[in-house]
Amino acid sequence: MKLSNVYSFALAGEYALNQKWDLVGEAFTTTDAHAKATLGGVVSQEIAGAETVGMLGARYHISPAVTFALGITYDNNNALLFRPGVTYKF
């Protein structure tokens, strides 16, 4: 089975609203590994398909050492995910 090369592209940014709040965003896409002309309709679950994901979120700095975050992602499979997080700097 012959497969195509996979290429990935990402773009991310963050914007500090003030000393406590940051806005963040990211877009990620990857190309399809399927060589459609040679697969003959048989596709393994281990072969990557094309995917596009977008994320918007915010971070709140409780102190210089502690930050809370929430990101919301949505992808081309209509999956909506809420991704909370805590960062603690030692």
C-alpha positions as CSV (number, residue, x, y, z in Angstrom):
1,M,0.0,0.0,0.0
2,K,1.5,3.3,-1.0
3,L,0.9,6.4,1.2
4,S,1.4,10.1,0.6
5,N,3.6,12.3,2.7
6,V,1.9,14.1,5.6
7,Y,2.5,17.9,6.0
8,S,1.5,19.8,9.1
9,F,1.0,23.6,9.5
10,A,0.2,25.6,12.6
11,L,-0.3,29.2,13.5
12,A,-0.6,30.4,17.1
13,G,-0.9,33.7,18.9
14,E,-1.4,35.3,22.2
15,Y,-2.4,38.8,23.3
16,A,-1.9,40.2,26.8
17,L,-5.0,42.2,27.6
18,N,-3.5,43.4,30.9
19,Q,-1.3,42.0,33.7
20,K,-3.9,39.3,34.6
21,W,-5.5,38.2,31.3
22,D,-4.2,36.8,28.1
23,L,-6.1,35.7,25.0
24,V,-4.8,32.8,23.0
25,G,-5.6,31.2,19.7
26,E,-4.3,28.4,17.5
27,A,-5.1,26.8,14.1
28,F,-3.5,23.5,13.1
29,T,-4.0,21.5,9.9
30,T,-2.4,18.3,8.6
31,T,-2.7,16.8,5.1
32,D,-4.1,13.3,4.3
33,A,-1.7,10.3,4.2
34,H,-4.1,8.3,2.1
35,A,-3.0,7.7,-1.5
36,K,-6.6,7.5,-2.7
37,A,-5.8,6.2,-6.1
38,T,-3.9,3.2,-4.8
39,L,-5.8,2.2,-1.7
40,G,-8.7,0.5,-3.5
41,G,-11.1,1.4,-0.8
42,V,-9.2,-0.3,2.0
43,V,-8.1,2.0,4.8
44,S,-6.3,1.1,8.0
45,Q,-7.3,2.9,11.2
46,E,-3.6,3.6,11.8
47,I,-3.2,5.8,8.7
48,A,-3.7,9.5,9.3
49,G,-6.4,11.4,7.5
50,A,-6.5,15.2,7.0
51,E,-7.4,17.1,10.1
52,T,-8.0,20.8,10.9
53,V,-8.3,22.1,14.5
54,G,-9.0,25.6,15.9
55,M,-8.6,26.7,19.5
56,L,-9.6,29.9,21.3
57,G,-8.9,30.4,24.9
58,A,-7.8,32.6,27.8
59,R,-5.4,32.6,30.7
60,Y,-5.8,34.2,34.1
61,H,-2.6,34.9,36.1
62,I,-3.5,34.5,39.8
63,S,0.1,35.3,40.8
64,P,3.5,35.2,39.0
65,A,3.6,31.5,39.9
66,V,0.0,30.3,39.2
67,T,-2.0,30.6,36.0
68,F,-5.4,29.2,35.2
69,A,-6.3,28.5,31.5
70,L,-9.3,27.4,29.5
71,G,-9.1,26.6,25.8
72,I,-12.0,25.5,23.6
73,T,-11.2,23.5,20.5
74,Y,-13.3,22.6,17.5
75,D,-12.2,20.3,14.6
76,N,-13.3,19.1,11.2
77,N,-15.0,16.0,12.8
78,N,-17.3,18.4,14.7
79,A,-15.6,17.6,18.0
80,L,-15.9,20.4,20.6
81,L,-13.5,20.1,23.5
82,F,-13.0,22.2,26.7
83,R,-9.5,22.1,27.9
84,P,-8.9,23.6,31.4
85,G,-5.4,23.8,32.8
86,V,-3.4,25.1,35.7
87,T,0.3,26.1,35.5
88,Y,2.4,26.3,38.6
89,K,6.0,27.7,38.3
90,F,8.4,26.3,40.9
